[in-house]
Amino acid sequence: MVYKSRWAPDEKIRIVLESLSTNVSTAELCRKHGVSPPAFYSWKERFFQGGKLALSGQLRDPAKEKEAENERLKKLIGELTIANDAFKKTLEATGRRGSR
């Protein structure tokens, strides 16, 4: 069974940001939004970890990763096409094309 959070990412961010911009206690904030304190602290820790990664330049850009993977696959397709053409030419030269 897969557990699905009832909290959308933007809701979690909003609650974490609210905790940083108000003088409300964590317990009161959690009661107000119906969040357990352990869940809140987990969100807050992940929020700060993501910020640290982004500011240190270590955060991966999914668009760049996809672009790099596409380039790798295009190169692989090109290499396989060349190898396939060479194989076909070898078969044609030996007269074995299409026979089993």
Distance bins in CASP14 RR format, pairs under 12 A and 6 or more apart:
PFRMAT RR
TARGET T0000
AUTHOR 0000-0000-0000
RMODE 2
METHOD distances of the structure
MODEL  1
5 11 0 0 0 0 1 0 0 0 0 0 0
5 12 0 0 0 0 1 0 0 0 0 0 0
5 35 0 0 0 0 0 1 0 0 0 0 0
5 36 0 0 0 0 0 1 0 0 0 0 0
5 39 0 0 0 0 1 0 0 0 0 0 0
5 42 0 0 0 0 0 1 0 0 0 0 0
5 43 0 0 0 0 1 0 0 0 0 0 0
6 12 0 0 0 0 0 1 0 0 0 0 0
6 33 0 0 0 0 0 1 0 0 0 0 0
6 34 0 0 0 0 1 0 0 0 0 0 0
6 35 0 0 0 0 1 0 0 0 0 0 0
6 36 0 0 0 0 0 1 0 0 0 0 0
6 39 0 0 0 0 0 1 0 0 0 0 0
7 13 0 0 0 0 1 0 0 0 0 0 0
7 14 0 0 0 0 1 0 0 0 0 0 0
7 15 0 0 0 0 1 0 0 0 0 0 0
7 16 0 0 0 0 0 1 0 0 0 0 0
7 33 0 0 0 0 1 0 0 0 0 0 0
7 34 0 0 0 0 1 0 0 0 0 0 0
7 35 1 0 0 1 0 0 0 0 0 0 0
7 36 0 0 0 0 0 1 0 0 0 0 0
7 39 0 0 0 0 1 0 0 0 0 0 0
7 40 0 0 0 0 0 1 0 0 0 0 0
7 42 0 0 0 0 0 1 0 0 0 0 0
7 43 0 0 0 0 1 0 0 0 0 0 0
8 14 0 0 0 0 1 0 0 0 0 0 0
8 15 0 0 0 0 0 1 0 0 0 0 0
8 43 0 0 0 0 0 1 0 0 0 0 0
9 15 0 0 0 0 0 1 0 0 0 0 0
9 16 0 0 0 0 0 1 0 0 0 0 0
9 43 0 0 0 0 1 0 0 0 0 0 0
9 46 0 0 0 0 0 1 0 0 0 0 0
9 47 0 0 0 0 0 1 0 0 0 0 0
10 16 0 0 0 0 0 1 0 0 0 0 0
10 17 0 0 0 0 0 1 0 0 0 0 0
10 43 0 0 0 0 0 1 0 0 0 0 0
11 17 0 0 0 0 0 1 0 0 0 0 0
11 18 0 0 0 0 0 1 0 0 0 0 0
11 33 0 0 0 0 1 0 0 0 0 0 0
11 34 0 0 0 0 0 1 0 0 0 0 0
11 35 0 0 0 0 1 0 0 0 0 0 0
11 39 0 0 0 0 0 1 0 0 0 0 0
11 40 0 0 0 0 0 1 0 0 0 0 0
11 43 0 0 0 0 1 0 0 0 0 0 0
12 18 0 0 0 0 0 1 0 0 0 0 0
12 19 0 0 0 0 0 1 0 0 0 0 0
12 33 0 0 0 0 1 0 0 0 0 0 0
12 35 0 0 0 0 1 0 0 0 0 0 0
12 39 0 0 0 0 1 0 0 0 0 0 0
12 40 0 0 0 0 1 0 0 0 0 0 0
12 41 0 0 0 0 0 1 0 0 0 0 0
12 42 0 0 0 0 1 0 0 0 0 0 0
12 43 1 0 1 0 0 0 0 0 0 0 0
12 44 0 0 0 0 1 0 0 0 0 0 0
12 45 0 0 0 0 0 1 0 0 0 0 0
12 46 0 0 0 0 1 0 0 0 0 0 0
12 47 1 0 0 1 0 0 0 0 0 0 0
13 19 0 0 0 0 0 1 0 0 0 0 0
13 20 0 0 0 0 0 1 0 0 0 0 0
13 43 0 0 0 0 1 0 0 0 0 0 0
13 44 0 0 0 0 0 1 0 0 0 0 0
13 46 0 0 0 0 0 1 0 0 0 0 0
13 47 1 0 0 1 0 0 0 0 0 0 0
13 48 0 0 0 0 0 1 0 0 0 0 0
13 50 0 0 0 0 0 1 0 0 0 0 0
13 51 0 0 0 0 0 1 0 0 0 0 0
14 20 0 0 0 0 0 1 0 0 0 0 0
14 21 0 0 0 0 0 1 0 0 0 0 0
14 29 0 0 0 0 0 1 0 0 0 0 0
14 33 0 0 0 0 1 0 0 0 0 0 0
14 35 0 0 0 0 0 1 0 0 0 0 0
14 43 0 0 0 0 0 1 0 0 0 0 0
14 47 0 0 0 0 0 1 0 0 0 0 0
15 21 0 0 0 0 0 1 0 0 0 0 0
15 22 0 0 0 0 0 1 0 0 0 0 0
15 24 0 0 0 0 0 1 0 0 0 0 0
15 26 0 0 0 0 0 1 0 0 0 0 0
15 29 1 0 0 1 0 0 0 0 0 0 0
15 30 0 0 0 0 1 0 0 0 0 0 0
15 31 0 0 0 0 0 1 0 0 0 0 0
15 32 0 0 0 0 1 0 0 0 0 0 0
15 33 1 0 1 0 0 0 0 0 0 0 0
15 34 0 0 0 0 1 0 0 0 0 0 0
15 35 1 0 0 1 0 0 0 0 0 0 0
15 36 0 0 0 0 0 1 0 0 0 0 0
15 37 0 0 0 0 0 1 0 0 0 0 0
15 39 0 0 0 0 1 0 0 0 0 0 0
15 40 1 0 0 1 0 0 0 0 0 0 0
15 41 0 0 0 0 0 1 0 0 0 0 0
15 42 0 0 0 0 0 1 0 0 0 0 0
15 43 1 0 0 1 0 0 0 0 0 0 0
15 44 0 0 0 0 1 0 0 0 0 0 0
15 47 0 0 0 0 1 0 0 0 0 0 0
16 22 0 0 0 0 0 1 0 0 0 0 0
16 26 0 0 0 0 0 1 0 0 0 0 0
16 29 0 0 0 0 1 0 0 0 0 0 0
16 30 0 0 0 0 0 1 0 0 0 0 0
16 33 0 0 0 0 0 1 0 0 0 0 0
16 35 0 0 0 0 0 1 0 0 0 0 0
16 39 0 0 0 0 0 1 0 0 0 0 0
16 40 1 0 0 1 0 0 0 0 0 0 0
16 41 0 0 0 0 1 0 0 0 0 0 0
16 42 0 0 0 0 0 1 0 0 0 0 0
16 43 1 0 1 0 0 0 0 0 0 0 0
16 44 1 0 1 0 0 0 0 0 0 0 0
16 45 0 0 0 0 1 0 0 0 0 0 0
16 46 0 0 0 0 1 0 0 0 0 0 0
16 47 1 0 1 0 0 0 0 0 0 0 0
16 48 0 0 0 0 1 0 0 0 0 0 0
16 49 0 0 0 0 0 1 0 0 0 0 0
16 50 0 0 0 0 0 1 0 0 0 0 0
16 51 0 0 0 0 0 1 0 0 0 0 0
17 29 0 0 0 0 0 1 0 0 0 0 0
17 43 0 0 0 0 0 1 0 0 0 0 0
17 44 0 0 0 0 1 0 0 0 0 0 0
17 47 0 0 0 0 1 0 0 0 0 0 0
17 48 0 0 0 0 0 1 0 0 0 0 0
18 24 1 0 0 1 0 0 0 0 0 0 0
18 26 0 0 0 0 0 1 0 0 0 0 0
18 28 0 0 0 0 0 1 0 0 0 0 0
18 29 1 0 0 1 0 0 0 0 0 0 0
18 30 0 0 0 0 0 1 0 0 0 0 0
18 32 0 0 0 0 1 0 0 0 0 0 0
18 33 0 0 0 0 1 0 0 0 0 0 0
18 35 0 0 0 0 0 1 0 0 0 0 0
18 40 0 0 0 0 0 1 0 0 0 0 0
18 43 0 0 0 0 0 1 0 0 0 0 0
18 44 0 0 0 0 0 1 0 0 0 0 0
18 47 0 0 0 0 0 1 0 0 0 0 0
19 25 0 0 0 0 1 0 0 0 0 0 0
19 26 1 0 0 1 0 0 0 0 0 0 0
19 27 0 0 0 0 0 1 0 0 0 0 0
19 28 0 0 0 0 0 1 0 0 0 0 0
19 29 1 0 1 0 0 0 0 0 0 0 0
19 30 0 0 0 0 1 0 0 0 0 0 0
19 32 0 0 0 0 0 1 0 0 0 0 0
19 33 0 0 0 0 1 0 0 0 0 0 0
19 35 0 0 0 0 0 1 0 0 0 0 0
19 37 0 0 0 0 0 1 0 0 0 0 0
19 40 1 0 0 1 0 0 0 0 0 0 0
19 41 0 0 0 0 1 0 0 0 0 0 0
19 43 0 0 0 0 1 0 0 0 0 0 0
19 44 1 0 0 1 0 0 0 0 0 0 0
19 47 0 0 0 0 1 0 0 0 0 0 0
19 48 0 0 0 0 0 1 0 0 0 0 0
20 26 0 0 0 0 0 1 0 0 0 0 0
20 29 0 0 0 0 0 1 0 0 0 0 0
20 43 0 0 0 0 0 1 0 0 0 0 0
20 44 0 0 0 0 1 0 0 0 0 0 0
20 47 0 0 0 0 1 0 0 0 0 0 0
20 48 0 0 0 0 0 1 0 0 0 0 0
21 29 0 0 0 0 0 1 0 0 0 0 0
22 28 0 0 0 0 1 0 0 0 0 0 0
22 29 1 0 0 1 0 0 0 0 0 0 0
22 32 0 0 0 0 0 1 0 0 0 0 0
23 29 0 0 0 0 0 1 0 0 0 0 0
24 30 0 0 0 0 1 0 0 0 0 0 0
24 31 0 0 0 0 1 0 0 0 0 0 0
24 32 1 0 0 1 0 0 0 0 0 0 0
24 33 0 0 0 0 0 1 0 0 0 0 0
24 40 0 0 0 0 0 1 0 0 0 0 0
25 31 0 0 0 0 1 0 0 0 0 0 0
25 32 0 0 0 0 0 1 0 0 0 0 0
25 37 0 0 0 0 0 1 0 0 0 0 0
25 40 0 0 0 0 0 1 0 0 0 0 0
26 32 0 0 0 0 0 1 0 0 0 0 0
26 33 0 0 0 0 0 1 0 0 0 0 0
26 35 0 0 0 0 1 0 0 0 0 0 0
26 36 0 0 0 0 0 1 0 0 0 0 0
26 37 1 0 0 1 0 0 0 0 0 0 0
26 38 0 0 0 0 0 1 0 0 0 0 0
26 39 0 0 0 0 0 1 0 0 0 0 0
26 40 1 0 0 1 0 0 0 0 0 0 0
26 41 1 0 0 1 0 0 0 0 0 0 0
26 43 0 0 0 0 0 1 0 0 0 0 0
26 44 0 0 0 0 1 0 0 0 0 0 0
27 33 0 0 0 0 0 1 0 0 0 0 0
27 34 0 0 0 0 0 1 0 0 0 0 0
27 35 0 0 0 0 0 1 0 0 0 0 0
27 36 0 0 0 0 0 1 0 0 0 0 0
27 37 1 0 0 1 0 0 0 0 0 0 0
27 40 0 0 0 0 1 0 0 0 0 0 0
27 41 0 0 0 0 0 1 0 0 0 0 0
28 34 0 0 0 0 0 1 0 0 0 0 0
28 35 0 0 0 0 0 1 0 0 0 0 0
28 37 0 0 0 0 0 1 0 0 0 0 0
28 40 0 0 0 0 0 1 0 0 0 0 0
29 35 1 0 0 1 0 0 0 0 0 0 0
29 36 0 0 0 0 0 1 0 0 0 0 0
29 37 0 0 0 0 1 0 0 0 0 0 0
29 39 0 0 0 0 0 1 0 0 0 0 0
29 40 1 0 0 1 0 0 0 0 0 0 0
29 41 0 0 0 0 0 1 0 0 0 0 0
29 43 0 0 0 0 0 1 0 0 0 0 0
29 44 0 0 0 0 0 1 0 0 0 0 0
30 36 1 0 0 1 0 0 0 0 0 0 0
30 37 1 0 1 0 0 0 0 0 0 0 0
30 38 0 0 0 0 1 0 0 0 0 0 0
30 39 0 0 0 0 1 0 0 0 0 0 0
30 40 1 0 1 0 0 0 0 0 0 0 0
30 41 0 0 0 0 1 0 0 0 0 0 0
30 42 0 0 0 0 0 1 0 0 0 0 0
30 43 0 0 0 0 0 1 0 0 0 0 0
30 44 0 0 0 0 0 1 0 0 0 0 0
31 37 0 0 0 0 1 0 0 0 0 0 0
31 40 0 0 0 0 0 1 0 0 0 0 0
32 40 0 0 0 0 0 1 0 0 0 0 0
33 39 0 0 0 0 0 1 0 0 0 0 0
33 40 0 0 0 0 1 0 0 0 0 0 0
33 43 0 0 0 0 0 1 0 0 0 0 0
34 40 0 0 0 0 1 0 0 0 0 0 0
35 41 0 0 0 0 1 0 0 0 0 0 0
35 42 0 0 0 0 0 1 0 0 0 0 0
35 43 0 0 0 0 1 0 0 0 0 0 0
35 44 0 0 0 0 0 1 0 0 0 0 0
36 42 0 0 0 0 1 0 0 0 0 0 0
36 43 0 0 0 0 0 1 0 0 0 0 0
37 43 0 0 0 0 0 1 0 0 0 0 0
37 44 0 0 0 0 0 1 0 0 0 0 0
38 44 0 0 0 0 0 1 0 0 0 0 0
38 45 0 0 0 0 0 1 0 0 0 0 0
39 45 0 0 0 0 0 1 0 0 0 0 0
39 46 0 0 0 0 0 1 0 0 0 0 0
40 46 0 0 0 0 0 1 0 0 0 0 0
40 47 0 0 0 0 0 1 0 0 0 0 0
41 47 0 0 0 0 0 1 0 0 0 0 0
41 48 0 0 0 0 0 1 0 0 0 0 0
42 48 0 0 0 0 0 1 0 0 0 0 0
42 49 0 0 0 0 0 1 0 0 0 0 0
43 49 0 0 0 0 0 1 0 0 0 0 0
43 50 0 0 0 0 0 1 0 0 0 0 0
44 50 0 0 0 0 0 1 0 0 0 0 0
44 51 0 0 0 0 0 1 0 0 0 0 0
45 51 0 0 0 0 0 1 0 0 0 0 0
45 52 0 0 0 0 0 1 0 0 0 0 0
46 52 0 0 0 0 0 1 0 0 0 0 0
46 53 0 0 0 0 0 1 0 0 0 0 0
47 53 0 0 0 0 0 1 0 0 0 0 0
47 54 0 0 0 0 0 1 0 0 0 0 0
48 54 0 0 0 0 0 1 0 0 0 0 0
48 55 0 0 0 0 0 1 0 0 0 0 0
49 55 0 0 0 0 0 1 0 0 0 0 0
49 56 0 0 0 0 0 1 0 0 0 0 0
49 58 0 0 0 0 0 1 0 0 0 0 0
49 59 0 0 0 0 0 1 0 0 0 0 0
50 56 0 0 0 0 1 0 0 0 0 0 0
50 57 0 0 0 0 0 1 0 0 0 0 0
50 58 0 0 0 0 1 0 0 0 0 0 0
50 59 1 0 0 1 0 0 0 0 0 0 0
50 60 0 0 0 0 0 1 0 0 0 0 0
51 57 0 0 0 0 1 0 0 0 0 0 0
51 58 0 0 0 0 1 0 0 0 0 0 0
51 59 1 0 0 1 0 0 0 0 0 0 0
52 58 0 0 0 0 1 0 0 0 0 0 0
52 59 0 0 0 0 1 0 0 0 0 0 0
53 59 1 0 1 0 0 0 0 0 0 0 0
53 60 0 0 0 0 1 0 0 0 0 0 0
53 61 0 0 0 0 0 1 0 0 0 0 0
54 60 0 0 0 0 0 1 0 0 0 0 0
54 61 0 0 0 0 0 1 0 0 0 0 0
59 65 0 0 0 0 0 1 0 0 0 0 0
60 66 0 0 0 0 0 1 0 0 0 0 0
60 68 0 0 0 0 0 1 0 0 0 0 0
61 67 0 0 0 0 1 0 0 0 0 0 0
61 68 0 0 0 0 1 0 0 0 0 0 0
62 68 0 0 0 0 0 1 0 0 0 0 0
62 69 0 0 0 0 0 1 0 0 0 0 0
63 69 0 0 0 0 0 1 0 0 0 0 0
63 70 0 0 0 0 0 1 0 0 0 0 0
64 70 0 0 0 0 0 1 0 0 0 0 0
64 71 0 0 0 0 0 1 0 0 0 0 0
65 71 0 0 0 0 0 1 0 0 0 0 0
65 72 0 0 0 0 0 1 0 0 0 0 0
66 72 0 0 0 0 0 1 0 0 0 0 0
66 73 0 0 0 0 0 1 0 0 0 0 0
67 73 0 0 0 0 0 1 0 0 0 0 0
67 74 0 0 0 0 0 1 0 0 0 0 0
68 74 0 0 0 0 0 1 0 0 0 0 0
68 75 0 0 0 0 0 1 0 0 0 0 0
69 75 0 0 0 0 0 1 0 0 0 0 0
69 76 0 0 0 0 0 1 0 0 0 0 0
70 76 0 0 0 0 0 1 0 0 0 0 0
70 77 0 0 0 0 0 1 0 0 0 0 0
71 77 0 0 0 0 0 1 0 0 0 0 0
71 78 0 0 0 0 0 1 0 0 0 0 0
72 78 0 0 0 0 0 1 0 0 0 0 0
72 79 0 0 0 0 0 1 0 0 0 0 0
73 79 0 0 0 0 0 1 0 0 0 0 0
73 80 0 0 0 0 0 1 0 0 0 0 0
74 80 0 0 0 0 0 1 0 0 0 0 0
74 81 0 0 0 0 0 1 0 0 0 0 0
75 81 0 0 0 0 0 1 0 0 0 0 0
75 82 0 0 0 0 0 1 0 0 0 0 0
76 82 0 0 0 0 0 1 0 0 0 0 0
76 83 0 0 0 0 0 1 0 0 0 0 0
77 83 0 0 0 0 0 1 0 0 0 0 0
77 84 0 0 0 0 0 1 0 0 0 0 0
78 84 0 0 0 0 1 0 0 0 0 0 0
78 85 0 0 0 0 1 0 0 0 0 0 0
79 85 0 0 0 0 0 1 0 0 0 0 0
79 86 0 0 0 0 0 1 0 0 0 0 0
80 86 0 0 0 0 0 1 0 0 0 0 0
80 87 0 0 0 0 0 1 0 0 0 0 0
81 87 0 0 0 0 0 1 0 0 0 0 0
81 88 0 0 0 0 0 1 0 0 0 0 0
82 88 0 0 0 0 0 1 0 0 0 0 0
82 89 0 0 0 0 0 1 0 0 0 0 0
83 89 0 0 0 0 0 1 0 0 0 0 0
83 90 0 0 0 0 0 1 0 0 0 0 0
84 90 0 0 0 0 0 1 0 0 0 0 0
84 91 0 0 0 0 0 1 0 0 0 0 0
85 91 0 0 0 0 0 1 0 0 0 0 0
85 92 0 0 0 0 0 1 0 0 0 0 0
86 92 0 0 0 0 0 1 0 0 0 0 0
86 93 0 0 0 0 0 1 0 0 0 0 0
87 93 0 0 0 0 0 1 0 0 0 0 0
87 94 0 0 0 0 0 1 0 0 0 0 0
87 96 0 0 0 0 0 1 0 0 0 0 0
87 97 0 0 0 0 0 1 0 0 0 0 0
88 94 0 0 0 0 0 1 0 0 0 0 0
88 95 0 0 0 0 0 1 0 0 0 0 0
88 96 0 0 0 0 0 1 0 0 0 0 0
88 97 1 0 0 1 0 0 0 0 0 0 0
88 98 0 0 0 0 0 1 0 0 0 0 0
89 95 0 0 0 0 0 1 0 0 0 0 0
89 96 0 0 0 0 0 1 0 0 0 0 0
89 97 0 0 0 0 1 0 0 0 0 0 0
90 96 0 0 0 0 1 0 0 0 0 0 0
90 97 0 0 0 0 1 0 0 0 0 0 0
91 97 1 0 1 0 0 0 0 0 0 0 0
91 98 1 0 0 1 0 0 0 0 0 0 0
91 99 0 0 0 0 1 0 0 0 0 0 0
91 100 0 0 0 0 0 1 0 0 0 0 0
92 98 0 0 0 0 1 0 0 0 0 0 0
92 99 0 0 0 0 0 1 0 0 0 0 0
END
